[in-house]
Amino acid sequence: MNILSPLRPWRNCILLLLLGMISIALGVVQLNSISRGEAGNTYLNTPLPVVIHIVFGIVFNLVAPFQFVKAIRQKWPKVHRLIGRILTLVAIPVVYTALWMNEFFPSYGGTLKYTGIIAYNIVLIGALALAIYYVRRKKIAQHKLWMMRALAAALGPATQRLIIIPVFLMFGQEVLTDQLIGILIWAGLIINLVFVEIIHLRNKHEIRAKQLKNIALTTVKSS
């Protein structure tokens, strides 16, 4: 028996947590710098939206992966529903503070960054709203798909940083121009959403293949 077999049902959850840990770690560093008075002037002069965004963002990143654990959905459906409610409530201050800072903090990253932040938050809130809409109508497959899209948006910053950190280490801060920052912000969202759609299409193909196999077996048995 493979010693990792017990972890297989939790594999996706663990991978999502690891990706989210990138944003969590940087968030903790930022909170520490604010508390010690070592952050930039903007953060020190207006710390509240930054702290709210980071704290609620950390909660979202820690809780969201468990929404996709099959064992939790099947054995503890009340816990699954509670996680969904927590994510919905937590997303509101995350989105509001992100949009507020995008509008009122000193700009960097240019138009690409500005529009990218707006796109992230539209996708996150829109996907969560549609997930709630479908689950209330007992359309579980659509509910799950829109929750995946919501998480794709929420983990977009982590994907950005997964790209930015090696670039920064290899080429230094000089390479991080406004244009590149804007491109990377959009890249984080697009990469994650494309990944979700690939998974969705693969699952549809597998379901269709099983249906065709069952039809073929039924035909053979009846002939």
C-alpha positions as CSV (number, residue, x, y, z in Angstrom):
1,M,0.0,0.0,0.0
2,N,1.3,3.5,-0.9
3,I,1.9,5.5,2.2
4,L,0.4,8.5,0.5
5,S,-2.8,6.8,-0.3
6,P,-4.7,8.2,2.7
7,L,-3.8,11.7,1.5
8,R,-5.2,11.2,-2.0
9,P,-8.7,12.5,-1.3
10,W,-7.1,15.6,0.2
11,R,-4.6,16.1,-2.6
12,N,-6.4,19.0,-4.3
13,C,-7.1,20.7,-1.0
14,I,-3.4,20.4,0.0
15,L,-2.2,21.8,-3.4
16,L,-4.7,24.7,-3.1
17,L,-3.5,25.5,0.4
18,L,0.1,25.5,-0.7
19,L,-0.7,27.9,-3.5
20,G,-2.7,30.1,-1.1
21,M,0.2,30.1,1.4
22,I,2.2,32.4,-1.0
23,S,-0.4,35.2,-0.4
24,I,-0.8,34.3,3.2
25,A,2.9,34.5,3.9
26,L,3.3,37.9,2.2
27,G,0.2,39.1,4.0
28,V,1.7,38.2,7.3
29,V,4.9,40.0,6.4
30,Q,2.9,43.1,5.4
31,L,0.9,43.0,8.7
32,N,4.2,42.7,10.6
33,S,5.7,45.7,8.8
34,I,2.6,47.8,9.5
35,S,2.6,46.9,13.2
36,R,6.3,47.8,13.4
37,G,5.9,51.1,11.5
38,E,8.1,49.9,8.7
39,A,5.6,49.8,5.9
40,G,5.3,52.5,3.2
41,N,3.7,55.8,4.0
42,T,0.4,54.9,2.2
43,Y,0.0,51.8,4.4
44,L,0.9,53.6,7.6
45,N,-1.3,56.6,6.9
46,T,-4.3,54.4,5.9
47,P,-3.7,51.0,7.4
48,L,-7.4,49.9,8.0
49,P,-8.3,48.8,4.5
50,V,-5.0,47.1,4.1
51,V,-5.4,45.2,7.4
52,I,-9.0,44.2,6.6
53,H,-8.1,43.0,3.1
54,I,-5.1,40.9,4.3
55,V,-6.9,39.4,7.4
56,F,-10.1,38.4,5.5
57,G,-8.0,37.3,2.5
58,I,-6.0,35.0,4.8
59,V,-9.3,33.5,6.1
60,F,-10.5,33.0,2.5
61,N,-7.3,31.3,1.4
62,L,-7.3,29.0,4.4
63,V,-10.9,28.0,4.3
64,A,-11.7,27.8,0.5
65,P,-9.7,24.6,-0.3
66,F,-11.8,22.6,2.1
67,Q,-14.9,23.4,0.0
68,F,-13.6,21.0,-2.6
69,V,-13.0,18.0,-0.3
70,K,-15.4,15.2,-1.4
71,A,-15.2,13.6,2.1
72,I,-16.4,16.8,3.7
73,R,-19.3,17.2,1.2
74,Q,-20.5,13.6,1.7
75,K,-19.9,13.0,5.4
76,W,-20.4,16.5,6.9
77,P,-22.7,18.4,4.5
78,K,-23.4,20.9,7.2
79,V,-19.7,21.7,7.5
80,H,-19.6,22.1,3.7
81,R,-22.5,24.5,3.7
82,L,-20.9,26.4,6.6
83,I,-17.7,26.8,4.7
84,G,-19.6,28.2,1.7
85,R,-21.3,30.8,3.9
86,I,-18.0,31.8,5.5
87,L,-16.5,32.3,2.1
88,T,-19.4,34.4,0.9
89,L,-19.2,36.7,4.0
90,V,-15.4,36.9,3.9
91,A,-15.4,37.8,0.2
92,I,-17.4,41.0,0.8
93,P,-14.7,42.9,2.8
94,V,-12.0,41.4,0.6
95,V,-13.6,42.8,-2.6
96,Y,-14.6,46.1,-1.1
97,T,-11.2,46.9,0.3
98,A,-9.5,45.8,-2.9
99,L,-11.7,48.1,-5.0
100,W,-11.2,51.0,-2.5
101,M,-7.4,50.7,-2.5
102,N,-7.4,50.3,-6.3
103,E,-9.3,53.7,-6.5
104,F,-7.7,55.8,-3.8
105,F,-4.2,54.5,-3.1
106,P,-1.3,55.8,-5.3
107,S,-1.5,54.1,-8.7
108,Y,1.1,51.7,-10.0
109,G,0.9,49.2,-12.8
110,G,-1.0,51.6,-15.0
111,T,-4.3,50.9,-16.7
112,L,-3.7,47.2,-17.0
113,K,-3.3,46.8,-13.2
114,Y,-6.3,49.1,-12.5
115,T,-8.6,47.2,-14.8
116,G,-7.2,43.8,-13.7
117,I,-8.1,44.4,-10.1
118,I,-11.6,45.3,-11.1
119,A,-11.9,42.2,-13.3
120,Y,-10.6,40.0,-10.4
121,N,-13.3,41.3,-8.0
122,I,-16.1,41.1,-10.6
123,V,-15.2,37.4,-11.3
124,L,-15.0,36.6,-7.6
125,I,-18.3,38.2,-6.5
126,G,-20.1,37.2,-9.7
127,A,-18.9,33.5,-9.5
128,L,-19.9,33.3,-5.8
129,A,-23.4,34.8,-6.6
130,L,-23.9,32.3,-9.4
131,A,-22.7,29.4,-7.2
132,I,-25.3,30.4,-4.6
133,Y,-28.0,30.7,-7.3
134,Y,-27.3,27.2,-8.6
135,V,-27.0,25.5,-5.3
136,R,-30.4,26.9,-4.2
137,R,-31.8,25.3,-7.4
138,K,-30.1,21.9,-6.6
139,K,-27.9,22.2,-9.7
140,I,-24.8,20.9,-7.9
141,A,-22.5,20.5,-11.0
142,Q,-23.0,24.2,-12.0
143,H,-22.6,25.2,-8.3
144,K,-19.3,23.4,-8.1
145,L,-18.0,24.9,-11.4
146,W,-18.8,28.5,-10.3
147,M,-17.1,27.9,-6.9
148,M,-14.1,26.7,-8.8
149,R,-14.1,29.9,-10.8
150,A,-14.5,32.0,-7.7
151,L,-11.4,30.2,-6.1
152,A,-9.5,30.8,-9.4
153,A,-10.0,34.5,-9.0
154,A,-9.2,34.5,-5.3
155,L,-6.0,32.6,-5.9
156,G,-5.0,34.8,-8.8
157,P,-2.7,37.0,-6.6
158,A,-0.9,33.8,-5.5
159,T,-0.3,32.8,-9.1
160,Q,1.0,36.3,-9.9
161,R,3.5,36.0,-7.1
162,L,4.5,32.5,-8.2
163,I,5.6,34.2,-11.4
164,I,6.8,37.5,-10.0
165,I,9.1,36.1,-7.2
166,P,11.4,34.1,-9.5
167,V,11.5,37.0,-12.0
168,F,12.4,39.4,-9.2
169,L,15.1,37.1,-7.9
170,M,16.7,36.5,-11.3
171,F,16.5,40.0,-12.8
172,G,16.0,42.4,-9.8
173,Q,13.5,45.1,-9.1
174,E,14.3,47.1,-12.2
175,V,12.5,44.6,-14.4
176,L,9.2,45.1,-12.5
177,T,7.9,48.0,-14.6
178,D,4.3,49.2,-14.5
179,Q,3.6,47.4,-17.8
180,L,5.0,44.1,-16.5
181,I,3.1,44.4,-13.2
182,G,-0.2,45.0,-15.1
183,I,0.5,42.1,-17.4
184,L,1.2,39.7,-14.5
185,I,-2.0,40.8,-12.7
186,W,-4.1,39.8,-15.7
187,A,-2.0,36.7,-16.2
188,G,-2.7,35.4,-12.7
189,L,-6.5,35.6,-13.3
190,I,-6.4,34.2,-16.9
191,I,-4.1,31.3,-16.1
192,N,-6.3,30.2,-13.2
193,L,-9.5,30.5,-15.1
194,V,-8.1,28.6,-18.1
195,F,-7.0,25.9,-15.7
196,V,-10.5,25.6,-14.3
197,E,-12.0,25.4,-17.8
198,I,-9.5,22.6,-18.8
199,I,-10.6,20.6,-15.7
200,H,-14.3,21.3,-16.6
201,L,-13.9,20.1,-20.2
202,R,-11.9,17.0,-19.0
203,N,-14.6,16.1,-16.6
204,K,-17.3,16.6,-19.2
205,H,-15.4,14.3,-21.6
206,E,-15.0,11.6,-18.9
207,I,-18.7,11.8,-18.0
208,R,-19.7,11.5,-21.7
209,A,-17.3,8.6,-22.2
210,K,-18.9,6.8,-19.2
211,Q,-22.4,7.4,-20.6
212,L,-21.5,6.1,-24.0
213,K,-19.9,3.0,-22.4
214,N,-23.1,2.4,-20.4
215,I,-25.2,2.8,-23.5
216,A,-23.0,0.3,-25.3
217,L,-23.2,-2.3,-22.5
218,T,-27.0,-1.9,-22.3
219,T,-27.3,-2.4,-26.0
220,V,-25.1,-5.5,-25.9
221,K,-27.1,-7.0,-23.0
222,S,-30.5,-6.4,-24.7
223,S,-29.4,-7.9,-28.1
